[in-house]
Amino acid sequence: MSTSYNIVLGLVAVLYLGCDAYIPRMLHGRPRGGFVGTPGNKHRLLGSYKTPTLPPEQWFTQKLDHFNGADQRVWQQRYFVNDTYYKPGGPIFVQIGGEGAADPIWLVEGAWVTYGKVYGAYLANLEHRFYGKSHPTEDMSTENLRYLSSEQALADLAAFIVFLKESLGDPDVKVITFGGSYPGSLSAWFRLKYPHLVDGAVASSAPLLAEVNFVEYLQVVTDSLRTYDGTDACNSAVQQATNMITDNLATLQGRTQIKNMFRLCDSIDPNIQNDIANLYSTFAGNFEGVVQYNKDNRAFEGAVGSNITIDTLCGMMTDSSLGNPLQRYAKISNMLLDVYSTQCLDFKYDKMIDSMRQTAWSSSAGEGGRQWTYQTCTEFGFYQSSDYPNQPFGHSFPIKFWTTQCQDIFGSSFNDALINATAKRSNDDYGALGIKVSKVLFPNGSIDPWHALGVTQDLNPDARAIYINGTAHCANMYPSSPDDPIQLVQARKEIQYTIGQWLQS
């Protein structure tokens, strides 16, 4: 779901960078760096791509706490603009930042830039507080993170849009917001909370339902693996591999075999249950990440989803010439390690927790993992547990494994009661799937596990779902490609047309 740019795989798969750096590749569905990757370009893929001139970063003076009038502290929030296509009287298009650093490449590439050219729009991208270089506080201590919330982010956006309108000298200029994944939710919620400041919103792959135990995630992953050949052959092979791992973990010889086969950084201690849970979720994450970003048009560099797809993984899992199911499972894991030039796979729970406890902006946690985990603990949940019964990845990472991380990272007060209460509050605040809005589009892809928490049927004639069969997370946001399915092509056309209608109304 955001403007960030090292899309990576695995629910808690990791990069091992030495004794002091255990960096989750993907935590609570958020890839390292954020939900949305660098927009792809067919010329980049063909090797003839020339990097465009990117707009410079700029800084906006923002209030620290929008909901306490007695607190007048301010900080500097980063943003980017592109007025190349702007025509006097044209609208403002704002891409909302999310749980990763803002990347100025989004000011020159992506579907929304195409729409901006068509409608002569002034393009702006606001980085989300506490991510990227937008640091409201001196560090990320739990005390300071109380200023990190979707509500504060929406208020940031409101102040920024007022500033943009004043800068253009037109208080009546039309405004359209864009966002994908968590920023997609922000886009819809901004239209809900600040309808006087925005004239339409595109909320791509937006999870609007806060759900602590997100069991549907693995349900959709399981269903998506069936699209490989229309059968359960791929899921069956994964299930066999999972069973073989379980059998091997019962003996010292078997654990040694798993360590060697999967290039684990450490030996497996069967008495440390959180390590075992982390191990199973890491293996599942190899598939989850590929499914979530299957066949999108992200940039090739570092974006596994650009060339490793469901077809790749299931093709390997169902190919008996590659060995037994366990051997095939290991080949997939090692292939992904090689893609990221990773020496070994770290699955140690305590290393992950120690890394996530770091509060310095310069720490590995500063890439967004600590901040996003805080938001899941205090607003959304979104924990992709293994509790769905009919999935092939085992049941060793249940919901308690995920909620315990909140306490282990942030303190004992972040217990299950708090997590459930705050998720309920989010749904009460925004309306969840019953949100009452107008002039909002909700594009979602059928392959994307996050569509299970999003709007896939029209809410009303002026708040419509665009359900794109066969596409994954935020696929409509990326630049077009000759290989795009017709449903995706039509979705982009519908979005462009609808924006035109909003601007004329």
HELIX and SHEET records of a PDB file:
HELIX    1   1 LYS A   42  LEU A   46  1                                   5    
HELIX    2   2 PRO A  104  LEU A  107  5                                   4    
HELIX    3   3 ALA A  111  TYR A  119  1                                   9    
HELIX    4   4 ASN A  144  TYR A  147  5                                   4    
HELIX    5   5 SER A  150  LEU A  168  1                                  19    
HELIX    6   6 TYR A  182  LYS A  193  1                                  12    
HELIX    7   7 GLU A  216  LEU A  225  1                                  10    
HELIX    8   8 ARG A  226  TYR A  228  5                                   3    
HELIX    9   9 ALA A  233  ASN A  248  1                                  16    
HELIX   10  10 LEU A  252  MET A  261  1                                  10    
HELIX   11  11 GLN A  273  GLN A  292  1                                  20    
HELIX   12  12 VAL A  304  SER A  306  5                                   3    
HELIX   13  13 ILE A  310  MET A  317  1                                   8    
HELIX   14  14 SER A  320  LEU A  322  5                                   3    
HELIX   15  15 PRO A  325  VAL A  339  1                                  15    
HELIX   16  16 TYR A  349  MET A  356  1                                   8    
HELIX   17  17 SER A  364  GLU A  367  5                                   4    
HELIX   18  18 GLY A  369  GLN A  375  1                                   7    
HELIX   19  19 THR A  376  PHE A  380  3                                   5    
HELIX   20  20 ILE A  399  PHE A  410  1                                  12    
HELIX   21  21 ASP A  416  TYR A  430  1                                  15    
HELIX   22  22 ALA A  432  GLY A  434  5                                   3    
HELIX   23  23 PRO A  449  LEU A  453  5                                   5    
HELIX   24  24 ALA A  475  MET A  477  5                                   3    
HELIX   25  25 ILE A  486  GLN A  504  1                                  19    
SHEET    1   A 2 VAL A  14  TYR A  16  0                                        
SHEET    2   A 2 TYR A  22  PRO A  24 -1                                        
SHEET    1   B 2 MET A  26  LEU A  27  0                                        
SHEET    2   B 2 ARG A  30  PRO A  31 -1                                        
SHEET    1   C 8 GLN A  58  LYS A  63  0                                        
SHEET    2   C 8 VAL A  74  ASN A  82 -1                                        
SHEET    3   C 8 TYR A 122  LEU A 126 -1                                        
SHEET    4   C 8 ILE A  92  ILE A  96  1                                        
SHEET    5   C 8 VAL A 175  GLY A 180  1                                        
SHEET    6   C 8 GLY A 200  SER A 204  1                                        
SHEET    7   C 8 VAL A 440  GLY A 445  1                                        
SHEET    8   C 8 ALA A 463  ILE A 468  1                                        
SHEET    1   D 2 GLU A 211  ASN A 213  0                                        
SHEET    2   D 2 GLY A 381  TYR A 383  1                                        
END                                                                             
